[in-house]
Amino acid sequence: MRVLILGMDGYLGWPLALRLLARGHDVAGIDNLYTRKAVDEVGSTSGLPILSPEDRVHAVRDIMGKELEFIVGDVTKYSVLSKAITKFKPDTIVHFAEQRSAPYSMINVKHANFTLRNNLTGTINLVYAVRKYEQRNPGKKIHMVKMGTMGEYGTPNFDIPESPYVNAQIGGKNDKIVVPKFAGSWYHWSKVHDTNNLLYANKIWGTTITDIMQGPVYGTRTKEITNDKLFSRFDFDGVWGTVLNRYCVEAVLGMPLTVYGKGGQTRAFLSLEDSMESLRLLIENRPEEKGYRVVNQFTEVYSVKDLATMTKEVAAQQGMNVEITEVENPRVEENDHYYNPEHKILPSLGLTKPTRNIREEMGIILKDLAKHKERLEEYKEAILPKVRWRK
Ligand SMILES: NC(=O)c1ccc[n+]([C@@H]2O[C@H](COP(=O)([O-])OP(=O)(O)OC[C@H]3O[C@@H](n4cnc5c(N)ncnc54)[C@H](O)[C@@H]3O)[C@@H](O)[C@H]2O)c1
């Protein structure tokens, strides 16, 4: 299969390229290296060193014996995307190329607008470019795999369905409506708007889409990332870091693990390895032609306090004794809430349980980070949250 990855330089895009190459697929990717620059803008860096795009391509050739095409380009420029599609002729396009930090989107009006413009424009460009390509190549149907987030739903008091639509009765009348969502940042809202736009493209043009609602991902290693030259980026600061990755850096630096608020916020998580395995399964098992498949992508559900407790225990086994501290929650979110997302599609494809034990995975992350303690030390000022939702 030929797979084009938008956002291939990112935390998920890079290991996905490696996973698909290892499976024997042909892979090309586009990235404008925006995350590298934006992390720098907030005074941080990737906790693990990553190679330049050119060196990444060389490392893949040397270590895996595979060829990979890396296009440095911006998907908000329509011509970049349409040219890449015409040239590479993908069967599947995976779309990760978005601004993906909630705090970054909440810094001020400039960052809110950038997030909405970047994310919505890239997705609209993609649906038009795919439409045009399919019109010019009768019989060819591209499968679009779009990465959204579990954060699109918020924390509703109902079971979160794994489906684009639900039946509802409003004013005594029955109808099928789009699943109600209430996101918790401009970033998360950009993903909800993306979903609406994709549903519309599917309705009017029959674009074949898998819309993934993924929980926060943690980890440094996958089956392919066994050589440090193949590391993916690893963000840990108050703007770009996902929660468990941040705790692990705090543990390595001997800092208290910072739980936002009381820590009762419950979310659906998965390891980097399981994120890759899920994506592989969804790419290799496409939905029916003109179908629209929503997938809730996660393997485990924890509160952020539970994760801090586990990190503390695993860190202690490696001689890192750290405390847990509650810091004022910069976000606007419920501390105690109902949370029950439906999860049947990935199990039906074979991913029935986490393939890696979370505590073992934490141990691996801590060991990888400990080798780069000096680098992390340099950026420790960037760890505490500075962006507040209500300021
Ligand atoms: N990491 C997680 O825990 C997580 C969880 C749920 C959803 N997601 C979503 O998955 C996707 C990938 O996340 P990630 O963690 O790899 O983020 P990332 O920031 O590491 O990767 C995104 C990549 O897209 C690129 N990009 C952004 N805008 C672009 C543009 N206009 N043109 C070309 N490239 C562009 C960035 O440079 C970056 O390399 C994102 O859409 C994110 O919202 C991530």
The ligand as an SDF file (V2000), in Angstrom:
LIG
                    3D

 44 48  0  0  0  0  0  0  0  0999 V2000
    0.3830   13.0180   20.9910 N   0  0  0  0  0  0  0  0  0  0  0  0
   -0.7890   12.7770   21.5280 C   0  0  0  0  0  0  0  0  0  0  0  0
   -0.8980   12.3450   22.6870 O   0  0  0  0  0  0  0  0  0  0  0  0
   -2.0380   12.9990   20.7150 C   0  0  0  0  0  0  0  0  0  0  0  0
   -3.2610   12.5860   21.2590 C   0  0  0  0  0  0  0  0  0  0  0  0
   -4.4400   12.7770   20.5110 C   0  0  0  0  0  0  0  0  0  0  0  0
   -4.3700   13.3640   19.2540 C   0  0  0  0  0  0  0  0  0  0  0  0
   -3.1650   13.7710   18.7640 N   0  0  0  0  0  0  0  0  0  0  0  0
   -3.1580   14.3590   17.4210 C   0  0  0  0  0  0  0  0  0  0  0  0
   -2.3000   13.5930   16.6000 O   0  0  0  0  0  0  0  0  0  0  0  0
   -1.6540   14.4150   15.6270 C   0  0  0  0  0  0  0  0  0  0  0  0
   -0.1520   14.2110   15.7560 C   0  0  0  0  0  0  0  0  0  0  0  0
    0.2230   14.5520   17.0880 O   0  0  0  0  0  0  0  0  0  0  0  0
    1.7280   14.6000   17.5470 P   0  0  0  0  0  0  0  0  0  0  0  0
    1.7330   14.3550   19.0090 O   0  0  0  0  0  0  0  0  0  0  0  0
    2.5450   13.7670   16.6420 O   0  0  0  0  0  0  0  0  0  0  0  0
    2.0310   16.1390   17.3080 O   0  0  0  0  0  0  0  0  0  0  0  0
    3.3540   16.8340   16.6900 P   0  0  0  0  0  0  0  0  0  0  0  0
    3.1670   18.2960   16.8850 O   0  0  0  0  0  0  0  0  0  0  0  0
    4.5580   16.1890   17.2430 O   0  0  0  0  0  0  0  0  0  0  0  0
    3.2110   16.4550   15.1560 O   0  0  0  0  0  0  0  0  0  0  0  0
    2.4550   17.2020   14.2310 C   0  0  0  0  0  0  0  0  0  0  0  0
    3.3390   17.4720   13.0420 C   0  0  0  0  0  0  0  0  0  0  0  0
    2.5860   18.2230   12.0730 O   0  0  0  0  0  0  0  0  0  0  0  0
    3.4100   19.2570   11.5600 C   0  0  0  0  0  0  0  0  0  0  0  0
    2.5390   20.3460   11.0740 N   0  0  0  0  0  0  0  0  0  0  0  0
    1.7160   21.1580   11.7790 C   0  0  0  0  0  0  0  0  0  0  0  0
    1.0890   22.0230   10.9510 N   0  0  0  0  0  0  0  0  0  0  0  0
    1.5400   21.7390    9.6970 C   0  0  0  0  0  0  0  0  0  0  0  0
    1.2780   22.2990    8.4290 C   0  0  0  0  0  0  0  0  0  0  0  0
    0.4370   23.3310    8.2620 N   0  0  0  0  0  0  0  0  0  0  0  0
    1.9010   21.7690    7.3420 N   0  0  0  0  0  0  0  0  0  0  0  0
    2.7720   20.7260    7.4800 C   0  0  0  0  0  0  0  0  0  0  0  0
    3.0590   20.1680    8.6770 N   0  0  0  0  0  0  0  0  0  0  0  0
    2.4500   20.6700    9.7670 C   0  0  0  0  0  0  0  0  0  0  0  0
    4.3010   19.6640   12.7240 C   0  0  0  0  0  0  0  0  0  0  0  0
    5.4930   20.2900   12.2990 O   0  0  0  0  0  0  0  0  0  0  0  0
    4.5530   18.3220   13.4230 C   0  0  0  0  0  0  0  0  0  0  0  0
    5.7380   17.7150   12.9910 O   0  0  0  0  0  0  0  0  0  0  0  0
   -2.0880   15.8390   15.9070 C   0  0  0  0  0  0  0  0  0  0  0  0
   -3.1100   16.2000   15.0240 O   0  0  0  0  0  0  0  0  0  0  0  0
   -2.6000   15.7710   17.3500 C   0  0  0  0  0  0  0  0  0  0  0  0
   -3.5900   16.7400   17.5700 O   0  0  0  0  0  0  0  0  0  0  0  0
   -2.0070   13.5870   19.4460 C   0  0  0  0  0  0  0  0  0  0  0  0
  1  2  1  0
  2  3  2  0
  2  4  1  0
  4  5  1  0
  4 44  2  0
  5  6  2  0
  6  7  1  0
  7  8  2  0
  8  9  1  0
  8 44  1  0
  9 10  1  0
  9 42  1  0
 10 11  1  0
 11 12  1  0
 11 40  1  0
 12 13  1  0
 13 14  1  0
 14 15  2  0
 14 16  1  0
 14 17  1  0
 17 18  1  0
 18 19  2  0
 18 20  1  0
 18 21  1  0
 21 22  1  0
 22 23  1  0
 23 24  1  0
 23 38  1  0
 24 25  1  0
 25 26  1  0
 25 36  1  0
 26 27  1  0
 26 35  1  0
 27 28  2  0
 28 29  1  0
 29 30  1  0
 29 35  2  0
 30 31  1  0
 30 32  2  0
 32 33  1  0
 33 34  2  0
 34 35  1  0
 36 37  1  0
 36 38  1  0
 38 39  1  0
 40 41  1  0
 40 42  1  0
 42 43  1  0
M  CHG  2   8   1  16  -1
M  END
$$$$
